[in-house]
Amino acid sequence: MPDTLPIPIADGLICPDADGIALLASRERATHRLCFPARPEDDTRYDRVLLPRTGRLWSWTVQRFRPKSPPYAGPEAFEPYAVGYVELDGALIVEGRLVDVAFDDLAIGMAMRVVPLPFPLADGTVRTSFGFAPDGSAGI
Amino acid sequence: MSEDVFIVGAGIHPFGRTPGLSGLQQGVFAVRQALERAGLAWRDIQFAFGGSDAAGNADTMVSELGLTGIPFINVANGCATGGSAMFGAYSTIKSGEFDLGLAVGFDKHPRGSFSPLPADWGLPDWYGETGLMLTTQFFAMKIQRYMSLHGITPRMLGAVAEKAFANGVLADHAWRREAVDIDTILHSQMVSDPLTKFMFCSPGEGAVALLLASGRKARELGLPAVRLRAAAVRTRPPGSFEVFSPALDLERGGSPTSVASQAAYDMAGVGPEDIDIAQLQDTEAGAEIMHMAENGFCADGEQAAWIAEGRTRIDGSLPVNTDGGCLACGEPIGASGLRQVYENYVQLIGQAGARQAPGKLRLGYSHVYGAPGVSAVAIVER
């Protein structure tokens, strides 16, 4: 539910709504090329757009050691996590964490959907980032 | 009329870990060794290009080498630092401005993975904060997709790493000098699927110095020399897949490697079928496989047959990474690209010792790749 999400980890990254979240991107007016993350809102060469919420897994890996801090801001206690690129329908191939899926079940081509990801920082606060989860509503 | 450019000498500080020496001092060691082997003195050198990623300013080595007043240009170009230093030295001699100069690269990194900061790469903080900004993830995801499209198996990755360590045993400048069998490689700790610990290179230390001369100067010196037929540095084209990319275009394109490779072949007037020995960026075992295709040596997927038939071994039809590459030598960023050229130089002049590739070697090819999408290719001829 959007009104229960912690504040986003960055401005201009995600757009919460009744269906969860969508990712914000920019479309260059001159070339119609999409880019993510979105450009600053006052950059008049671009229009803000929302990316499609669904797509297919393009590639993946598992992060099995704790990344160095900085830049990593997650808690000291570490659990391996999956990372992938998802080809969002007709738009862009976006990188993010993969959630709600066993590592052994990850397969290129599987249907995915963007979801809010509560991200705990090392200081105990929680921010909303994004991830991709298997899309139960779509066929494989 | 532009000048021909020759490599007339080379020196190397062994790669690995050298607690007693700074990166800069390892650079000085390599320069002194190159001069000594060539029978030259520092005062003979007319100019220098050099750099490191994390070990200081190359031009300060004049304090140790001698205050001869030469122009000494610092190069800082990430993973292409060494290749860019050589490109600078190559262009300077080609222009006719000077006829004997130095390209030097060195580095010294702390243990563990690199820890880049998002702002240095034009990226927002959240990208690093949430654990997406790791070079290891990029290489894993690039080979993961490549394997699914082109029939490459984990065992082929293991075979590439096994070859690297076997070659490293024979290379006196290598860091890892013990053979590792394929099953140990495949069953070692998984770092980023599908890549295990032994399939990744590690940040390390080392230094390489190359002496470059004009054709006239090279003839005058009468030293063992190889002609630098091409030195190309290129950044990424549209639709490429690079380190530190929050998103990729749907329309897939070429790579900085394919662009630099084509530019080098054009400069040299040769093709991949003419190359006798190659040193290809092997940040991890899959990178060597993908770079075989990106540099034009085979079609995507043909690597399976190449590896099965041992064609990339030292005694194969195209020896690849004959000193064990980054997997056996480690990755001191500023020195890595020049190590590859060093290796081709000693191979082509027949001084590679136990790892000498058999037969007449005429053309040597080297390729370095790094963030955020830059490749450097050099072709040398004996």
Interface residues (C-beta under 8 A of the other chain):
Chain A: I9 A10 L13 A25 R33 L34 C35 F36 P37 W58 S59 W60 T61 V62 Q63 R64 F65 P67 K68 P70 P71 Y72 A73 G74 Y81 V83 G84 Y85 E87 G90 A91 L92 I93 V94 E95 G96 R97 F103 I108 F119 L121 S129
Chain B: G112 S113 S115 P116 L117 P118 P124 D125 W126 Y127 G128 E129 T130 G131 L132 M133 L134 Q137 A140 M141 K142 Q144 R145 S148 Q189 M190 V191 S192 D193 P194 L195 S245 P246 A247 L248 D249 L250
